[in-house]
Amino acid sequence: MGDSTAVYRTDFFPGLGWMLHRRTWLQLRATWPGAYWDDWMRGDRVRQGRQCVRPDVCRTYNFGKSGASKGQFFSQYLAPVRLNTAWVPWTRQDLSFLAQPDAYARYFSSQVVAAQLVASVEEALASAHGDDVALSYDCRAAFMRNAAQLGIMKEWKEGLPRASYQGVVTLSLHGGAGRLFLVPLEWLGKARAESIREARAQRALADGSEGREEEGSLTTSR
């Protein structure tokens, strides 16, 4: 189980149990397909950059093998899923970080950049209880190798790993006390560079404020 209060943005349409705004339905209903609408929703032409909000701990459950997918992945990935059992008073949660795409991008990037870099799945699983760790991958094959070791779904749809945000897949560690970020190597480099630029800008701003205060105190003392 993960953190029952944690929620994330994702570029990947989940497909199992979802809601959408009425205005989105009105845009899509005329061309809604009779089957495999989840894959249809994931296509760039339909998704158009939209994102979903997903909980860390599932609120939906697939109860059987019967259906259009003929039980694909059920035994390996879906049967072990456990529903959330913790009450979360969502109306009292601060979800402001989710509201705007740009704000969420900064929020999420700061968390990934702050995570400890690890070199392997083994090192990630052996991390200290409560630590966030990041493991980079430089290609789809590398992601699939890591996913196989972690026991998560390896397949990509429309160029995206399942549950990913900007290519980053977030997993709970140690029962939700820590997290593992599977991060595209290029994304990680850009995020760290941006974090360094922001830190420098903040230091420069702070130094400028201190300089003005010192100048003001000198002027007063004359």
VMD Tcl script that draws the C-alpha trace (Angstrom):
set ca {
  {0.00 0.00 0.00}
  {1.07 3.59 -0.57}
  {0.09 6.96 0.84}
  {-3.72 7.27 0.91}
  {-3.51 11.08 0.86}
  {-1.12 11.33 -2.11}
  {-2.40 12.41 -5.52}
  {-0.50 13.06 -8.75}
  {-1.02 14.41 -12.22}
  {-0.44 11.93 -15.03}
  {-0.29 12.22 -18.82}
  {-1.55 8.63 -19.08}
  {-5.29 7.98 -19.19}
  {-5.79 5.20 -16.61}
  {-8.91 3.52 -17.98}
  {-10.10 1.72 -14.82}
  {-12.58 3.89 -12.95}
  {-12.50 7.55 -13.90}
  {-14.51 10.75 -14.10}
  {-14.35 13.63 -16.56}
  {-15.77 17.12 -16.74}
  {-19.00 17.63 -18.65}
  {-17.35 20.01 -21.11}
  {-14.82 17.31 -22.01}
  {-17.60 14.77 -22.55}
  {-19.43 17.18 -24.83}
  {-16.27 17.48 -26.93}
  {-15.79 13.72 -27.20}
  {-19.21 12.06 -27.23}
  {-19.90 12.40 -30.96}
  {-16.89 10.26 -31.84}
  {-16.82 7.99 -28.77}
  {-15.90 4.46 -29.93}
  {-17.93 1.35 -29.21}
  {-14.93 -0.53 -27.79}
  {-11.34 0.06 -26.60}
  {-12.15 3.64 -25.68}
  {-9.26 3.68 -23.18}
  {-6.68 3.34 -25.95}
  {-8.66 5.83 -28.02}
  {-8.51 8.35 -25.17}
  {-4.72 7.94 -24.96}
  {-4.13 8.97 -28.55}
  {-2.58 12.41 -29.06}
  {-5.44 13.50 -31.33}
  {-7.98 12.92 -28.54}
  {-5.91 13.63 -25.45}
  {-4.63 16.98 -26.73}
  {-2.28 17.45 -23.80}
  {-4.91 16.75 -21.15}
  {-3.81 15.24 -17.87}
  {-5.55 13.14 -15.24}
  {-5.35 13.28 -11.46}
  {-4.67 9.88 -9.94}
  {-4.46 8.70 -6.32}
  {-1.41 6.83 -5.06}
  {-3.68 4.15 -3.57}
  {-6.38 2.68 -5.80}
  {-10.02 3.56 -5.33}
  {-11.12 1.17 -8.08}
  {-10.81 -2.58 -8.48}
  {-11.05 -4.98 -11.41}
  {-13.04 -7.94 -10.10}
  {-12.63 -10.52 -12.83}
  {-11.02 -11.78 -16.02}
  {-14.11 -11.52 -18.22}
  {-14.34 -8.58 -20.59}
  {-13.08 -7.12 -23.83}
  {-9.42 -7.47 -22.79}
  {-9.95 -11.22 -22.12}
  {-8.18 -11.11 -18.78}
  {-4.98 -9.56 -20.13}
  {-2.62 -8.75 -17.23}
  {-5.31 -9.63 -14.66}
  {-3.51 -12.33 -12.67}
  {-0.12 -10.63 -12.71}
  {-1.03 -6.99 -12.11}
  {-4.70 -6.49 -11.27}
  {-5.64 -9.33 -8.92}
  {-3.08 -8.23 -6.25}
  {-4.46 -4.66 -6.15}
  {-5.90 -3.70 -2.76}
  {-8.44 -0.93 -2.35}
  {-7.86 2.04 -0.09}
  {-9.17 1.51 3.44}
  {-8.16 4.82 5.05}
  {-10.66 7.67 5.34}
  {-9.31 10.86 3.76}
  {-11.18 14.16 4.33}
  {-10.42 15.53 0.87}
  {-12.26 18.81 1.45}
  {-9.72 19.63 4.15}
  {-6.67 18.63 2.09}
  {-4.49 21.30 0.47}
  {-4.62 20.33 -3.20}
  {-3.62 23.72 -4.57}
  {-0.44 22.25 -6.07}
  {-2.63 20.28 -8.50}
  {-4.67 23.19 -9.78}
  {-2.42 24.60 -12.53}
  {-0.14 22.61 -14.86}
  {2.81 25.00 -14.53}
  {2.58 25.11 -10.74}
  {2.39 21.33 -10.55}
  {5.37 20.95 -12.88}
  {7.49 23.09 -10.54}
  {6.19 21.28 -7.46}
  {6.81 17.82 -8.87}
  {10.19 18.69 -10.34}
  {11.41 20.00 -6.98}
  {10.49 16.69 -5.35}
  {12.26 14.58 -7.95}
  {15.36 16.77 -7.90}
  {15.52 16.48 -4.09}
  {15.43 12.66 -4.24}
  {18.61 10.67 -3.74}
  {20.00 9.26 -6.98}
  {20.46 5.49 -7.05}
  {22.11 3.30 -9.67}
  {19.91 0.21 -9.59}
  {16.58 -1.23 -8.53}
  {18.36 -3.18 -5.80}
  {19.82 0.02 -4.38}
  {16.40 1.70 -4.51}
  {14.70 -1.14 -2.63}
  {17.46 -1.09 -0.02}
  {17.09 2.65 0.59}
  {16.44 3.94 4.08}
  {12.85 3.91 5.31}
  {11.21 7.21 4.43}
  {13.70 8.29 1.75}
  {12.70 9.35 -1.78}
  {15.04 7.95 -4.43}
  {15.37 8.48 -8.18}
  {16.51 5.93 -10.74}
  {17.12 7.17 -14.27}
  {16.51 5.34 -17.54}
  {17.89 6.38 -20.92}
  {15.66 4.38 -23.25}
  {12.48 2.33 -23.37}
  {14.42 -0.94 -23.04}
  {16.07 0.29 -19.83}
  {12.69 1.29 -18.41}
  {11.28 -2.14 -19.24}
  {14.18 -3.87 -17.48}
  {13.59 -1.78 -14.35}
  {9.84 -2.37 -14.52}
  {10.36 -6.13 -14.78}
  {12.52 -6.10 -11.66}
  {9.94 -4.03 -9.79}
  {6.98 -6.12 -10.92}
  {5.13 -3.23 -12.56}
  {3.62 -3.06 -16.04}
  {6.30 -2.67 -18.69}
  {4.19 -1.73 -21.69}
  {3.95 1.79 -23.09}
  {0.91 3.28 -24.81}
  {1.22 6.14 -27.28}
  {4.84 6.59 -26.23}
  {4.04 6.87 -22.51}
  {4.75 4.52 -19.59}
  {1.65 3.77 -17.54}
  {0.86 6.33 -14.80}
  {3.72 8.54 -15.97}
  {4.01 12.31 -15.75}
  {6.49 13.78 -18.26}
  {7.93 10.28 -18.49}
  {8.42 9.98 -14.72}
  {6.75 7.01 -13.00}
  {6.26 7.37 -9.23}
  {6.13 4.27 -7.03}
  {5.61 3.91 -3.29}
  {8.33 2.33 -1.17}
  {8.18 0.95 2.35}
  {4.39 1.09 2.57}
  {4.19 4.69 1.39}
  {6.92 6.04 3.67}
  {9.18 6.70 0.68}
  {9.00 6.92 -3.08}
  {10.91 5.72 -6.11}
  {10.92 7.94 -9.17}
  {11.76 6.24 -12.48}
  {13.04 9.24 -14.40}
  {14.07 9.79 -18.03}
  {17.77 10.70 -17.93}
  {17.28 13.76 -20.16}
  {14.38 15.03 -18.01}
  {16.43 14.63 -14.85}
  {19.27 16.67 -16.31}
  {16.95 19.50 -17.34}
  {15.14 19.48 -13.99}
  {18.37 19.65 -12.01}
  {19.68 22.44 -14.23}
  {16.45 24.40 -13.74}
  {16.62 23.82 -9.98}
  {20.18 25.19 -9.90}
  {19.11 28.26 -11.92}
  {16.19 28.92 -9.55}
  {18.42 28.53 -6.49}
  {20.95 30.97 -7.96}
  {18.21 33.45 -8.77}
  {16.84 33.22 -5.22}
  {20.32 33.71 -3.76}
  {20.89 36.71 -6.01}
  {17.56 38.17 -4.93}
  {18.40 37.58 -1.28}
  {21.87 39.10 -1.72}
  {20.32 42.13 -3.39}
  {17.88 42.60 -0.53}
  {20.67 42.32 2.01}
  {22.74 44.81 0.06}
  {19.89 47.34 0.01}
  {19.36 46.87 3.74}
  {23.06 47.44 4.42}
  {23.06 50.52 2.19}
  {20.01 51.82 3.99}
  {21.62 51.30 7.39}
  {24.80 53.08 6.24}
  {22.79 56.02 4.96}
  {20.95 56.27 8.24}
  {24.16 56.24 10.26}
  {25.71 59.18 8.39}
}
mol new
graphics top color blue
foreach p $ca { graphics top sphere $p radius 0.5 }
foreach p [lrange $ca 0 end-1] q [lrange $ca 1 end] { graphics top cylinder $p $q radius 0.2 }
display resetview
